[in-house]
Amino acid sequence: MKRETYNQQLFNAIVKGEKTPPKKKAPKVEAYESDIQQQCLRWFQMQYREIWEAGLLFHIPNEGIRLGKMGSRMKREGVRRGVADLCLAIPRHGYGALYIEMKRPGGRQSAEQRAWQKNAEKYGNKYVICHSLEEFMFAIKRYLS
């Protein structure tokens, strides 16, 4: 049996003269990936001012929907699916760079992100996934130590 949508339930209640059903609240999202990433960058800016000012930690703008011909142009310019959100372009501990994939709590990598991680690591880079400011702080401190 097909489940009724809220609009169908509301319509049926109005037709029958019944009290309208209460609307279910959407589950509360504790944090958005963008908010966490912004917190992480503010912290990094305060802790590692010289590296920040040198521009060696940066966001790779690979997400979003592009309108018109912008998407095809960006592909020709090198945009790739699955690329990590942030890059710390400093070699440490035998790695060429640190790539950071930001996720909200409970968030998981896409298949494209897992494939890109495998390739980044294959070519000598460190790759981490951070779900919080605390995880980001730990990863940065450990990498830069």
Kinemage of the C-alpha trace (Angstrom):
@kinemage 1
@onewidth
@group {chain A} dominant
@subgroup {mainchain}
@vectorlist {calphas} color= white
{ca met a 1} P 0.000 0.000 0.000
{ca lys a 2} L 1.289 3.427 -0.951
{ca arg a 3} L 1.978 5.795 1.930
{ca glu a 4} L 0.073 9.098 1.876
{ca thr a 5} L 2.040 12.315 1.640
{ca tyr a 6} L 1.354 15.087 4.094
{ca asn a 7} L -0.512 17.042 1.411
{ca gln a 8} L -2.762 14.048 0.732
{ca gln a 9} L -3.426 13.627 4.471
{ca leu a 10} L -4.242 17.319 4.787
{ca phe a 11} L -6.599 17.248 1.789
{ca asn a 12} L -8.420 14.141 3.085
{ca ala a 13} L -8.818 15.691 6.549
{ca ile a 14} L -10.282 18.886 5.066
{ca val a 15} L -12.729 16.927 2.859
{ca lys a 16} L -13.888 14.851 5.850
{ca gly a 17} L -14.125 17.922 8.085
{ca glu a 18} L -11.544 16.504 10.481
{ca lys a 19} L -8.790 18.240 12.357
{ca thr a 20} L -5.760 18.699 10.134
{ca pro a 21} L -2.884 16.339 10.886
{ca pro a 22} L 0.169 17.868 12.554
{ca lys a 23} L 3.052 18.456 10.192
{ca lys a 24} L 6.122 16.395 11.044
{ca lys a 25} L 9.189 18.457 11.726
{ca ala a 26} L 12.249 17.819 9.620
{ca pro a 27} L 15.084 16.231 11.563
{ca lys a 28} L 17.383 18.845 13.016
{ca val a 29} L 20.786 18.972 11.362
{ca glu a 30} L 23.367 19.621 14.069
{ca ala a 31} L 25.968 21.158 11.800
{ca tyr a 32} L 26.488 21.803 8.135
{ca glu a 33} L 29.734 20.915 6.406
{ca ser a 34} L 30.289 24.538 5.363
{ca asp a 35} L 29.870 25.795 8.950
{ca ile a 36} L 32.396 23.262 10.248
{ca gln a 37} L 34.855 24.123 7.491
{ca gln a 38} L 34.568 27.842 8.240
{ca gln a 39} L 35.249 27.187 11.951
{ca cys a 40} L 38.293 25.137 10.995
{ca leu a 41} L 39.681 27.857 8.759
{ca arg a 42} L 39.161 30.541 11.434
{ca trp a 43} L 41.041 28.365 13.919
{ca phe a 44} L 43.851 27.686 11.417
{ca gln a 45} L 44.146 31.392 10.621
{ca met a 46} L 44.662 32.173 14.316
{ca gln a 47} L 47.047 29.283 15.047
{ca tyr a 48} L 49.165 29.277 11.891
{ca arg a 49} L 49.079 32.893 10.747
{ca glu a 50} L 52.255 32.665 8.614
{ca ile a 51} L 51.063 29.601 6.690
{ca trp a 52} L 47.604 31.161 6.305
{ca glu a 53} L 48.995 34.421 4.940
{ca ala a 54} L 51.217 32.476 2.534
{ca gly a 55} L 48.024 30.917 1.124
{ca leu a 56} L 49.197 27.349 1.603
{ca leu a 57} L 45.918 26.117 3.103
{ca phe a 58} L 43.145 26.628 0.585
{ca his a 59} L 39.701 25.433 -0.442
{ca ile a 60} L 39.263 23.616 -3.740
{ca pro a 61} L 35.910 24.895 -5.104
{ca asn a 62} L 34.689 21.711 -6.724
{ca glu a 63} L 31.105 21.506 -5.511
{ca gly a 64} L 27.873 23.028 -6.688
{ca ile a 65} L 25.726 23.183 -9.766
{ca arg a 66} L 26.904 25.416 -12.581
{ca leu a 67} L 24.440 27.161 -14.853
{ca gly a 68} L 24.612 27.367 -18.620
{ca lys a 69} L 27.988 26.659 -20.140
{ca met a 70} L 29.842 27.274 -16.862
{ca gly a 71} L 29.875 23.555 -15.959
{ca ser a 72} L 31.422 22.435 -19.233
{ca arg a 73} L 33.928 25.285 -19.114
{ca met a 74} L 34.965 24.351 -15.583
{ca lys a 75} L 35.445 20.720 -16.644
{ca arg a 76} L 37.725 21.896 -19.456
{ca glu a 77} L 39.594 23.961 -16.845
{ca gly a 78} L 40.207 20.852 -14.730
{ca val a 79} L 37.381 20.512 -12.206
{ca arg a 80} L 37.215 16.885 -11.028
{ca arg a 81} L 34.594 14.965 -9.100
{ca gly a 82} L 35.653 13.681 -5.701
{ca val a 83} L 38.533 16.098 -5.045
{ca ala a 84} L 39.041 16.923 -1.350
{ca asp a 85} L 37.700 20.180 0.097
{ca leu a 86} L 40.979 21.571 1.427
{ca cys a 87} L 44.659 21.292 0.590
{ca leu a 88} L 47.567 22.124 2.876
{ca ala a 89} L 50.360 22.420 0.309
{ca ile a 90} L 53.282 21.760 2.636
{ca pro a 91} L 55.314 18.539 2.483
{ca arg a 92} L 55.698 16.768 5.847
{ca his a 93} L 56.592 13.277 7.085
{ca gly a 94} L 57.298 12.041 3.560
{ca tyr a 95} L 53.965 13.278 2.156
{ca gly a 96} L 53.710 15.842 -0.639
{ca ala a 97} L 50.617 17.591 0.774
{ca leu a 98} L 47.704 17.102 3.152
{ca tyr a 99} L 44.221 16.841 1.641
{ca ile a 100} L 41.244 17.265 3.947
{ca glu a 101} L 37.714 16.144 3.151
{ca met a 102} L 35.196 17.902 5.403
{ca lys a 103} L 32.020 16.059 6.387
{ca arg a 104} L 29.224 16.884 8.769
{ca pro a 105} L 28.847 14.431 11.672
{ca gly a 106} L 27.688 11.126 10.251
{ca gly a 107} L 28.568 12.194 6.690
{ca arg a 108} L 30.213 9.677 4.375
{ca gln a 109} L 32.385 9.884 1.282
{ca ser a 110} L 30.936 9.383 -2.169
{ca ala a 111} L 32.359 6.716 -4.481
{ca glu a 112} L 34.162 9.473 -6.412
{ca gln a 113} L 35.721 10.800 -3.208
{ca arg a 114} L 36.959 7.338 -2.200
{ca ala a 115} L 38.502 6.864 -5.650
{ca trp a 116} L 40.181 10.282 -5.517
{ca gln a 117} L 41.522 9.546 -2.008
{ca lys a 118} L 43.058 6.299 -3.275
{ca asn a 119} L 44.814 8.156 -6.114
{ca ala a 120} L 46.001 11.018 -3.884
{ca glu a 121} L 47.528 8.522 -1.456
{ca lys a 122} L 49.010 6.454 -4.303
{ca tyr a 123} L 50.999 9.512 -5.391
{ca gly a 124} L 52.394 10.310 -1.942
{ca asn a 125} L 49.852 12.597 -0.307
{ca lys a 126} L 48.188 12.385 3.098
{ca tyr a 127} L 44.364 12.341 3.082
{ca val a 128} L 42.103 12.756 6.107
{ca ile a 129} L 38.377 13.086 6.692
{ca cys a 130} L 37.264 15.533 9.386
{ca his a 131} L 33.769 15.650 10.871
{ca ser a 132} L 34.440 18.394 13.420
{ca leu a 133} L 36.733 21.216 14.438
{ca glu a 134} L 38.371 18.882 16.963
{ca glu a 135} L 39.224 16.295 14.291
{ca phe a 136} L 40.581 19.052 12.048
{ca met a 137} L 42.742 20.479 14.842
{ca phe a 138} L 44.150 17.043 15.628
{ca ala a 139} L 44.924 16.300 11.956
{ca ile a 140} L 46.636 19.673 11.379
{ca lys a 141} L 48.697 19.563 14.578
{ca arg a 142} L 49.801 16.013 13.861
{ca tyr a 143} L 50.680 16.758 10.234
{ca leu a 144} L 52.619 19.948 11.026
{ca ser a 145} L 54.474 18.505 14.050
